[in-house]
Amino acid sequence: NDPGKKKKRAANRSIMLAKKIIIKDGGTPQGIGSPSVYHAVIVIFLEFFAWGLLTAPTLVVLHETFPKHTFLMNGLIQGVKGLLSFLSAPLIGALSDVWGRKSFLLLTVFFTCAPIPLMKISPWWYFAVISVSGVFAVTFSVVFAYVADITQEHERSMAYGLVSATFAASLVTSPAIGAYLGRVYGDSLVVVLATAIALLDICFILVAVPESLPEKMRPASWGAPISWEQADPFASLKKVGQDSIVLLICITVFLSYLPEAGQYSSFFLYLRQIMKFSPESVAAFIAVLGILSIIAQTIVLSLLMRSIGNKNTILLGLGFQILQLAWYGFGSEPWMMWAAGAVAAMSSITFPAVSALVSRTADADQQGVVQGMITGIRGLCNGLGPALYGFIFYIFHVELKELPMTGTDIGTNTSPQHHFEQNSIIPGPPFLFGACSVLLALLVALFIPEHTNLSLRSSSWKKHCGGHSHPHSTQAPGEAKEPLLQDTNV
């Protein structure tokens, strides 16, 4: 009965009608067919397949470019990229709410893949552009927003699972293909192939991907101004302390994901240069770990959730993560890395279990707020973790003293001890630090109740998140499905 509400509804109907007319008249660039999850899947697969091909060549070029402080420089490069991604993701997500997804898919894929051809042209520029490209290396945020536009809420979990499985599939297959081609034909061919696949991805977005946002008919985003509140990357973190249960969950996520993010940035380099894995062995390790993680997060996770409950599944996953990191830290033989990798696959159940706990215990209108907080903390860890690991390697003098290894060196049976400084007792100090961090996360997680309603005391925050949070709030369910879902390339 409120005349103001009637006027607002009439204005909304007018805006929706205007959108329909514009779409009908071809005012929005259209691709092939109507927007679908498969468009998003192909974009993700091509981007990460191109980067996956470069896994082995990147490790060699990294050591040749920075022979003295390889781990420190790797940590700084990945750390700068991660922090820039964390800072820019909310702004790019908010802009895509207004200007549409297609243009930002094009922008993020182009800048994420821009460093690829520079690997053979100028390694220094290659690593410099990688670190700066973090500003636009948020393809997943835009892809999840694209999927949110074209799916109903009950379909979204399966759609995110499909995107995540595609990411995992590209990670499982491409490093092995890149290592094989590099060994047989040389790294230059691999770089050319990766560049071609990246260009194919850009052309696919230009020609085939239709815009998803106008189809959703969102009056709130039609010409809406961008507020600094939407673009603030720390906005979600500011609400963490409002509820003690939310605080416990967020501390658990931070302490457990910080070492995980650092590990992903440096571990393949560690295997290649310190543990003397061949490029083929590194690629096989990635493939086996990816396959085991997919099994752990589907079959094993569902069995554990039904049998021992949500909280106990989180505790079990953290326990596996402590064991895995300690094994990486003290392990000095290649077989130890393989055994610890199998344990690492089991530890990947932690974050899906955390997301499920939050999803089940939070109120319906609080889902976006709490999931957004967790996603924000993971984004922060993606920047801090690699830099922290690189710094710890540096202060413990775990350095490379040998000549750069070529792509044809095998030597998986060679003893790695002569690569360490004489005073380096522990082969992998950062992994041991990570184990201590996860142990603290386990102690904090013990205090999380199994059944509690999460309530944040800010109606304005709920209202804010309700209209503009999907690039972030919808990311968490997607991340919950996959083992290594992040915009990194090493």
Secondary structure, DSSP 8 states (H G I E B T S, - for coil): --HHHHHHHHHHHHHHHHHHHHHHTT-S---SSS--HHHHHHHHHHHHHHHHHTHHHHHHHHHHHSSSSHHHHHHHHHHHHHHHHHHHHHHHHHHHHHH-HHHHHHHHHHHHHTTTTHHHH-HHHHHHHHHHGGGT--HHHHHHHHHHHHS-HHHHHHHHHHHHHHHHHHHHHHHHHHHHHHHHH-HHHHHHHHHHHHHHHHHHHHHT----HHHH--GGGTT----HHHH-TTTTGGGGGGSHHHHHHHHHHHHHHHHHHHHHHHHHHHHHHTS---HHHHHHHHHHHHHHHHHIIIIIHHHHHHHT-HHHHHHHHHHHHHHHHHHHHH--SHHHHHHHHHHHHHHTTHHHHHHHHHHHHB-GGGHHHHHHHHHHHHHHHHHHHHHHHHHHHHHTT----S----TT---TTS--GGGS-TT--SS-HHHHHHHHHHHHHHHHHTTS-SS--B--S-HHHHHHHHHH-HHHHTHHHHHTT-SS-SS---
